Amino acid sequence: MSTEKVLTKGSEYPPLEKGKLRHYSMRFCPFAQRSRLVLARKKIPHETVNIHMDVHPEWYSSKSALGKVPCLEINGRTLIESLIIAEYLDEAYEPKNVFFSNDPWKKAEQKILIEQYSGVSRSVIRQPSTPLLHRYSNHTMV
């Protein structure tokens, strides 16, 4: 049920198939992009539900206590925070093809690199003159 529609205040909770992985996201959120990249790279079957972060659906706080994206839901359980979700997906799916090193030092360096990249993507997203932002800024509200 991946959709480009954005759920907002008043939107109903979309039913979730048992055993199906759901990724709550927002297209322009650099943090949600982390988990989207892992889902795509590992080809993990999932559905994406975009959440409007300024006026999110009333039911969303029961999924993400902090009201942020990304949030991962499966079998009634949820995970929040992009690095936690990325690490979970990395270890739970295709464990032989992992992103993060098993060496604690290298793993820490990889996480530092991710944090540094996040700062770059946040600054790009904040610039209203960014052509890419204008190109994709006409999202549908549900």
C-alpha positions in Angstrom: 0.0 0.0 0.0 2.9 2.4 -0.5 1.4 5.7 -1.3 2.5 9.2 -2.0 -0.6 10.5 -0.2 0.1 12.2 3.1 -2.1 11.3 6.1 -3.1 14.2 8.2 -5.4 15.2 11.1 -8.7 13.3 10.6 -7.2 10.6 8.4 -8.3 7.1 9.4 -5.8 4.4 10.5 -5.1 2.3 7.4 -5.6 -1.5 8.1 -2.3 -3.4 8.3 -2.0 -7.0 7.2 -0.7 -9.4 9.9 3.0 -10.0 9.4 3.4 -7.0 7.0 6.0 -4.4 7.7 4.8 -0.8 7.6 7.2 2.2 7.4 5.8 5.5 8.5 7.6 8.2 6.7 7.6 11.6 5.1 9.1 12.1 1.7 11.3 15.0 2.6 12.5 13.9 6.0 16.2 13.1 5.9 15.8 10.8 8.9 13.1 8.8 7.2 15.4 8.5 4.2 17.9 6.5 6.3 15.4 3.7 6.8 14.0 4.0 3.3 17.5 3.4 1.9 18.0 0.3 4.0 14.5 -1.0 3.0 15.3 -0.4 -0.6 18.9 -1.8 -0.5 17.9 -5.0 1.2 14.7 -5.3 -0.9 12.6 -5.7 2.2 8.9 -6.1 1.4 7.0 -3.3 3.1 4.4 -0.6 2.7 5.0 3.1 3.3 2.6 5.5 4.9 3.5 9.1 4.7 2.6 11.2 7.8 2.2 15.0 7.8 4.4 16.1 10.6 2.7 19.4 11.5 -0.8 18.0 11.7 -0.4 14.2 12.0 -3.4 11.9 12.4 -4.7 11.6 16.0 -3.9 7.8 16.1 -0.2 8.4 15.1 0.9 9.2 18.6 0.0 5.6 19.6 2.6 4.4 16.9 5.3 7.0 17.6 5.3 8.3 21.1 7.4 11.2 20.0 5.2 11.9 17.0 8.2 11.7 14.6 9.1 9.7 11.6 10.4 7.3 10.7 8.5 4.6 12.6 8.4 1.0 11.8 5.5 -1.2 12.6 5.1 -5.0 12.4 2.7 -7.3 14.3 1.5 -4.5 16.6 5.0 -3.5 17.7 6.8 -0.3 16.7 10.3 1.0 16.6 11.2 4.7 16.3 14.4 6.7 15.6 16.1 6.3 12.2 19.5 4.8 13.3 17.7 2.2 15.6 15.4 1.3 12.7 18.3 1.0 10.2 20.3 -1.2 12.6 17.3 -3.4 13.3 16.5 -3.9 9.6 20.2 -4.5 8.9 20.4 -7.3 11.4 16.9 -8.8 11.0 16.9 -9.0 7.2 19.7 -10.7 5.2 22.1 -10.9 8.1 24.8 -12.1 5.8 24.6 -8.8 3.8 24.9 -6.2 6.5 25.6 -2.5 6.3 27.2 -2.1 9.6 30.5 -3.7 10.5 30.7 -6.3 13.3 33.8 -4.4 14.5 32.6 -1.9 17.2 35.0 0.8 16.2 34.2 0.6 12.5 30.5 0.5 13.3 30.8 3.7 15.4 32.7 5.4 12.5 29.9 4.3 10.1 27.3 5.9 12.4 29.3 9.1 12.6 29.3 9.2 8.8 25.6 8.8 8.7 25.2 11.6 11.2 27.4 13.9 9.2 25.4 13.1 6.0 22.2 13.9 7.8 23.3 17.4 8.5 24.0 18.0 4.8 20.5 16.6 3.8 18.8 18.7 6.4 20.4 21.9 5.1 19.3 21.0 1.5 15.8 20.4 2.6 15.6 23.7 4.5 16.5 25.7 1.4 13.2 26.8 -0.3 15.0 27.6 -3.5 16.2 24.0 -4.0 14.8 22.9 -7.4 14.4 19.3 -6.2 12.2 20.5 -3.3 10.0 22.6 -5.6 9.7 19.7 -8.0 8.2 17.4 -5.3 6.5 19.9 -3.1 3.0 19.4 -4.5 2.0 16.4 -2.3 -1.6 15.2 -1.9 -3.2 15.7 1.5 -5.7 13.0 2.6 
